[in-house]
């Protein structure tokens, strides 16, 4: 339940930050949103890149969207992997 709630919160955070690209918020808030979006993209991008480089070709074939889910949901996706095992 905790993991699901975390994933929902991350999805809303992504929507909040991406919404700022289409309809910018008022002046001080848009800067915070841009910095937050940059931080999200860098941190989650590094996590997905590390996962992609450590996976074998067989693992990549079994689950093609694993890195994408990690990019979107971050640590909550890794926690869900732990619960599945």
C-alpha positions in Angstrom: 0.0 0.0 0.0 2.8 2.4 0.9 4.6 1.7 -2.4 1.4 2.4 -4.4 0.8 5.7 -2.6 4.4 6.7 -3.3 4.0 5.9 -7.0 0.8 7.9 -7.1 2.5 10.9 -5.4 5.5 10.6 -7.9 3.1 10.6 -10.8 1.3 13.7 -9.5 4.7 15.4 -9.0 5.7 14.7 -12.6 2.4 16.1 -13.8 2.8 19.2 -11.7 6.3 19.8 -12.9 5.5 19.1 -16.6 2.4 21.3 -16.4 4.7 24.2 -15.8 6.3 23.7 -19.2 2.9 24.2 -20.9 1.4 26.8 -18.7 4.1 28.5 -16.6 3.3 29.3 -13.0 3.8 32.8 -11.6 7.3 34.2 -11.4 8.9 32.7 -8.3 7.1 29.4 -8.5 8.0 28.6 -12.1 11.8 28.8 -11.2 11.2 26.3 -8.4 9.3 24.0 -10.8 12.1 24.2 -13.4 14.7 23.4 -10.9 12.6 20.5 -9.6 12.0 19.1 -13.0 15.7 19.3 -13.8 16.6 17.5 -10.6 14.0 14.8 -11.3 15.2 14.2 -14.8 18.9 14.1 -13.7 18.4 11.8 -10.7 15.9 9.5 -12.3 17.8 9.5 -15.5 21.0 8.4 -13.7 19.1 5.6 -11.9 17.6 4.4 -15.2 21.0 4.6 -16.9 22.7 2.6 -14.1 20.0 0.0 -14.3 20.2 -0.3 -18.1 24.0 -0.7 -18.0 23.9 -3.4 -15.3 21.2 -5.5 -16.9 22.1 -8.5 -19.1 20.6 -8.8 -22.6 18.3 -11.6 -21.4 17.0 -9.3 -18.6 16.4 -6.5 -21.1 14.4 -8.9 -23.3 12.3 -10.1 -20.4 11.2 -6.7 -19.2 11.7 -3.9 -21.8 10.1 -1.1 -19.8 11.9 -1.7 -16.5 14.1 1.3 -16.9 11.2 3.5 -18.0 9.2 2.6 -14.9 12.3 3.3 -12.8 12.7 6.7 -14.5 9.1 7.6 -13.6 8.7 6.1 -10.2 12.2 6.1 -8.8 12.9 4.4 -5.5 9.3 3.2 -5.2 9.7 1.0 -8.3 12.8 -0.6 -6.7 10.9 -1.2 -3.5 8.2 -2.9 -5.5 10.8 -5.2 -7.0 12.0 -6.1 -3.6 8.4 -7.0 -2.5 7.9 -9.2 -5.6 10.9 -11.3 -4.7 
